[in-house]
Amino acid sequence: MAPKTWKQTSEEERRHIINLYLQGKSYRVIAEQTGRCPGTCVNVVRDYERNRAVKTERKRSLRPRKVTQTVLQFIEYQKWKKPSIFCREIRQKLLDEHVCTVNNVPSVKRISHVLKYELNFSHKKLTVMPAETLRPGHEQRVDAFLATLLNYNYTQIHFFDEASIIATSGNRSYGHAHKSKRAIEVQQYASSVTLTVNVCCDFFGINHFNILNGASNALEMVEFFNEALVEKNEIGNPMFNRGDVIIMDNCGFHHQRQGERLLKELLANRGVDLVFQPPYSPEFNVTECVFGLMRQRLQRNEKFVSQFPELAIVNALDYSVFKRAMPSFFRRCGYK
């Protein structure tokens, strides 16, 4: 292989490179116009600056900087107010609210660059907060709820809730596919294979649960507690004692006129109180953690769930597993 031969840069070529640089041309453009490599152009400019002890000043673009401080603050405010807003929607808002004109509005790509490198925003999963929790009076309801619970020891508190399970889906929400391709999975879909799991739990584990075909209702809820109140623990003591309290959410049929009345009478006969948690506040119900762990256990064996859904749910709600997990669930919800 023949050795490379280096062509010396003439004085005329050097002047031409310097003139192009002073006109604001990039090193890539200068290299294309002069036929020299970009490294040579860089060295010529640096040598010119060093020998003459002056800093060459390039001509600045006459185009104004599109992302001004006002635009930057507007982009930050829009993302703070609604983190899920798209860059193209921010660009449209810049025009609609007359922050920018058509001539100086930044591009979608530029807005994305600003979010990542100038505002240090990152893309992450949303934590959704119901708008109803911001209504006047919600904080007072939460304070009243927490004040009511101060009358009970954490061992006296029981939680009740329902969850739906689709027996044919494996209860999986995520899967893999090639980049830019959707993850599509063929599954049987029928309302008849939707099950409802009712669960009541306390600090020591699951008190009682049952499985219904289809949706639950007020009468099913009353019948559930009619069975739960006679349950006994592993040493033969009643699961529910006088002075205990049951906490549930504000599902529609929980407040059904006859259903709520019958349930309160049934619990009052056993000396058990009923308290409804604040609206749109699932974080106060430990049963949500129970259902989360139950679904994780169901996802491990999709075939078993589709063939024997009831048995799979019973296996997922294994008493020994939740007996160990329940103290951490109580701490997560702030009860201990």
C-alpha positions as a printed Julia matrix, in Angstrom:
336×3 Matrix{Float64}:
   0.0     0.0    0.0
   1.48    3.33  -1.08
   2.08    5.89   1.7
  -0.21    8.88   1.84
   1.13   12.1    0.34
   0.31   15.35   2.13
  -0.46   18.46   0.12
   0.84   21.65   1.66
  -1.76   24.39   2.13
  -0.83   27.46   0.12
  -1.12   30.98   1.46
  -3.97   31.69  -0.94
  -5.89   28.65   0.36
  -5.29   29.77   3.93
  -6.7    33.23   3.22
  -9.71   31.66   1.54
 -10.35   29.4    4.56
 -10.04   32.36   6.96
 -12.43   34.48   4.89
 -15.02   31.73   4.79
 -14.69   31.23   8.56
 -15.18   34.96   9.19
 -18.34   34.82   7.06
 -19.82   32.37   9.57
 -19.35   29.17   7.57
 -18.99   25.89   9.44
 -15.85   23.81   9.13
 -17.79   21.19   7.17
 -18.95   23.75   4.6
 -15.45   25.28   4.38
 -13.99   21.83   3.75
 -16.49   21.18   0.96
 -15.8    24.5   -0.75
 -12.01   24.37  -0.48
 -11.49   20.65  -1.01
  -9.53   20.34   2.24
 -10.45   18.11   5.18
 -12.24   19.7    8.19
  -9.19   19.06  10.42
  -6.99   21.12   8.12
  -9.5    23.98   8.21
  -9.54   23.91  12.01
  -5.75   24.0   12.17
  -5.55   26.92   9.72
  -7.98   29.0   11.79
  -6.21   28.19  15.07
  -2.82   29.02  13.56
  -4.18   32.34  12.29
  -5.5    33.24  15.76
  -2.34   32.14  17.55
   0.18   33.92  15.3
  -1.7    37.2   15.22
  -2.73   37.04  18.9
  -6.29   37.94  17.98
  -9.56   36.02  18.26
 -11.45   35.85  14.99
 -15.05   36.91  15.41
 -17.5    35.09  13.21
 -20.53   36.86  11.87
 -23.51   35.97  14.02
 -26.74   34.85  12.45
 -29.26   37.62  12.06
 -32.05   35.2   13.01
 -33.26   35.85  16.59
 -32.92   33.05  19.16
 -36.31   31.34  19.18
 -36.19   29.91  22.7
 -36.13   33.09  24.74
 -36.46   33.16  28.52
 -40.18   33.81  28.18
 -40.64   30.8   25.89
 -38.53   28.68  28.23
 -40.72   29.59  31.22
 -43.88   28.95  29.19
 -42.69   25.44  28.19
 -41.75   24.64  31.79
 -45.13   25.84  33.08
 -47.07   23.79  30.53
 -45.17   20.63  31.46
 -45.61   21.36  35.17
 -49.35   21.86  34.75
 -49.84   18.77  32.57
 -46.81   16.43  32.35
 -48.44   14.33  29.6
 -48.78   17.23  27.13
 -47.08   16.63  23.77
 -44.43   18.94  22.31
 -46.66   19.67  19.31
 -49.42   20.77  21.72
 -46.99   23.12  23.5
 -46.0    24.56  20.12
 -49.65   25.19  19.26
 -50.22   26.85  22.65
 -47.26   29.15  22.0
 -49.11   30.35  18.9
 -52.63   30.38  20.38
 -51.6    32.42  23.42
 -49.47   34.8   21.28
 -46.22   34.01  23.07
 -44.64   33.42  19.65
 -45.49   34.22  16.07
 -45.36   31.91  13.08
 -41.92   33.34  12.22
 -40.22   32.67  15.54
 -42.08   29.74  17.11
 -39.64   26.91  17.96
 -40.03   23.58  16.22
 -41.3    20.43  17.93
 -37.76   19.01  17.85
 -36.39   22.19  19.45
 -39.0    22.05  22.24
 -38.08   18.41  22.89
 -34.4    19.39  23.06
 -35.19   22.19  25.52
 -37.11   19.82  27.8
 -34.3    17.29  27.88
 -31.15   19.42  27.97
 -32.14   22.86  29.27
 -34.95   22.06  31.71
 -33.61   18.59  32.63
 -37.0    16.89  32.23
 -37.13   13.12  31.8
 -39.86   10.81  30.46
 -41.45    8.65  33.16
 -44.66    6.89  34.1
 -47.5     9.16  35.21
 -48.79    9.18  38.75
 -52.43   10.17  38.25
 -54.14   12.3   40.88
 -57.96   12.53  40.62
 -59.13   16.11  40.07
 -61.86   15.5   42.65
 -59.21   15.44  45.41
 -58.52   19.12  44.7
 -62.1    20.2   45.3
 -62.9    22.34  48.38
 -63.69   20.23  51.4
 -61.7    17.13  50.4
 -58.92   17.8   52.9
 -61.52   18.21  55.65
 -63.0    14.81  54.75
 -59.56   13.2   54.92
 -58.86   14.86  58.29
 -62.21   13.65  59.64
 -61.5    10.12  58.4
 -58.06   10.01  60.03
 -59.46   11.49  63.25
 -62.07    8.7   63.34
 -59.37    6.05  62.99
 -57.54    7.43  66.03
 -60.25    5.78  68.11
 -59.06    2.34  66.99
 -55.91    0.29  67.39
 -54.37   -0.9   64.12
 -55.23   -4.49  65.09
 -58.93   -3.53  65.17
 -59.05   -2.21  61.61
 -60.4    -4.4   58.78
 -60.52   -3.44  55.09
 -62.96   -4.55  52.4
 -62.9    -4.16  48.63
 -63.7    -5.91  45.34
 -61.56   -6.63  42.28
 -62.4    -8.03  38.84
 -60.32  -10.81  37.31
 -60.45  -11.78  33.61
 -59.77  -15.49  33.49
 -58.75  -15.63  29.8
 -56.17  -12.83  29.68
 -53.65  -13.93  32.26
 -54.18  -10.42  33.69
 -51.07   -9.18  31.89
 -50.89   -5.64  30.54
 -47.38   -5.55  29.05
 -45.56   -7.6   26.4
 -42.68   -7.38  23.91
 -42.58   -6.64  20.19
 -40.1    -5.27  17.65
 -39.37   -1.57  17.8
 -42.11    0.55  16.18
 -44.42   -2.51  16.19
 -47.46   -3.03  18.41
 -47.54   -5.97  20.83
 -50.71   -7.85  19.79
 -51.86  -11.02  21.51
 -54.89  -13.11  20.55
 -57.04  -13.89  23.6
 -60.49  -15.19  24.27
 -62.75  -12.35  25.25
 -66.11  -12.91  26.92
 -67.92  -11.2   29.79
 -68.9   -14.6   31.19
 -65.29  -15.29  32.22
 -64.98  -12.13  34.33
 -64.86  -12.96  38.02
 -65.23  -10.69  41.04
 -63.11  -11.3   44.13
 -64.36   -9.88  47.45
 -61.7    -9.65  50.15
 -61.73   -8.54  53.78
 -58.36   -8.35  55.56
 -56.69   -7.02  58.68
 -53.18   -6.73  60.13
 -52.9   -10.49  60.64
 -53.92  -11.57  57.13
 -57.02  -12.26  55.06
 -60.2   -12.61  57.15
 -62.5   -13.87  54.43
 -62.86  -13.87  50.64
 -65.24  -15.21  48.04
 -65.41  -15.4   44.24
 -68.42  -14.38  42.17
 -69.22  -14.99  38.51
 -69.77  -11.55  37.04
 -70.16   -8.28  38.91
 -71.0    -7.81  42.57
 -73.93   -5.88  44.06
 -75.33   -4.73  47.39
 -76.99   -8.05  48.25
 -73.81   -9.97  47.5
 -71.92   -7.57  49.79
 -74.35   -8.17  52.66
 -74.17  -11.92  52.13
 -70.35  -11.73  52.14
 -70.31  -10.16  55.61
 -72.99  -12.52  56.82
 -70.46  -15.29  56.13
 -67.37  -13.33  57.21
 -68.68  -12.47  60.69
 -68.78  -16.15  61.71
 -65.2   -16.83  60.56
 -62.65  -17.84  63.2
 -58.89  -17.51  63.16
 -56.35  -20.33  63.41
 -56.64  -20.56  67.2
 -60.44  -20.55  67.21
 -61.15  -16.89  68.09
 -63.62  -14.79  66.05
 -62.09  -12.79  63.23
 -64.3    -9.81  64.15
 -64.59   -8.62  67.76
 -66.63   -5.9   69.41
 -65.01   -2.53  68.9
 -63.54   -3.43  65.5
 -64.1    -1.29  62.43
 -64.53   -2.11  58.74
 -63.29    0.38  56.15
 -64.5     0.35  52.55
 -64.59    2.72  49.6
 -67.5     4.68  48.17
 -68.5     2.3   45.38
 -72.05    2.98  44.2
 -73.72   -0.13  45.57
 -71.91    0.31  48.93
 -74.28    3.23  49.47
 -77.33    1.55  47.96
 -80.21    2.41  50.28
 -81.25   -1.08  51.42
 -77.78   -2.58  51.11
 -76.06    0.0   53.34
 -78.87   -0.17  55.93
 -78.8    -3.98  56.12
 -75.01   -4.02  56.36
 -74.92   -1.47  59.19
 -77.58   -3.44  61.12
 -75.68   -6.69  60.6
 -72.4    -5.19  61.83
 -74.03   -3.31  64.72
 -75.41   -6.59  66.09
 -71.79   -7.79  66.4
 -70.49   -4.49  67.78
 -68.53   -3.71  64.62
 -68.42   -0.18  63.16
 -68.52    0.77  59.47
 -66.46    3.68  58.13
 -66.23    4.84  54.51
 -62.88    6.16  53.34
 -62.67    9.61  51.69
 -63.78    9.76  48.05
 -61.09    9.0   45.43
 -58.57    7.92  48.09
 -57.6     4.28  47.36
 -54.29    4.82  49.14
 -56.14    4.44  52.45
 -57.37    0.92  51.65
 -54.9    -1.89  52.38
 -56.93   -4.25  50.17
 -55.5    -2.47  47.1
 -52.07   -3.83  48.08
 -53.59   -7.29  48.52
 -55.03   -7.2   45.0
 -51.71   -6.02  43.6
 -49.89   -9.03  45.04
 -52.73  -11.34  44.03
 -52.47  -10.23  40.39
 -48.7   -10.71  40.41
 -49.17  -14.28  41.55
 -51.87  -14.88  38.9
 -49.63  -13.6   36.12
 -47.06  -16.31  36.78
 -49.24  -19.11  35.37
 -51.57  -17.91  32.62
 -52.59  -21.43  31.53
 -53.6   -22.41  35.06
 -55.68  -19.22  35.4
 -57.52  -19.81  32.11
 -58.31  -23.47  32.86
 -59.04  -23.27  36.59
 -59.68  -19.59  37.42
 -61.32  -20.1   40.81
 -58.61  -22.48  41.97
 -55.92  -20.11  40.72
 -57.41  -17.23  42.71
 -57.62  -19.37  45.84
 -53.97  -20.31  45.35
 -52.99  -16.64  44.76
 -54.67  -15.61  48.04
 -52.64  -18.09  50.07
 -53.07  -17.22  53.76
 -49.45  -17.8   54.73
 -48.17  -15.44  52.01
 -50.41  -12.55  53.04
 -49.84  -13.14  56.74
 -46.19  -12.23  56.16
 -46.94   -9.38  53.75
 -49.73   -7.62  55.65
 -47.56   -5.64  58.14
 -45.68   -4.04  55.24
 -49.01   -3.22  53.52
 -50.2    -1.46  56.68
 -46.98    0.59  56.84
 -47.3     1.47  53.15
 -50.8     2.88  53.74
 -49.7     4.74  56.87
 -51.5     2.72  59.53
 -48.43    1.55  61.47
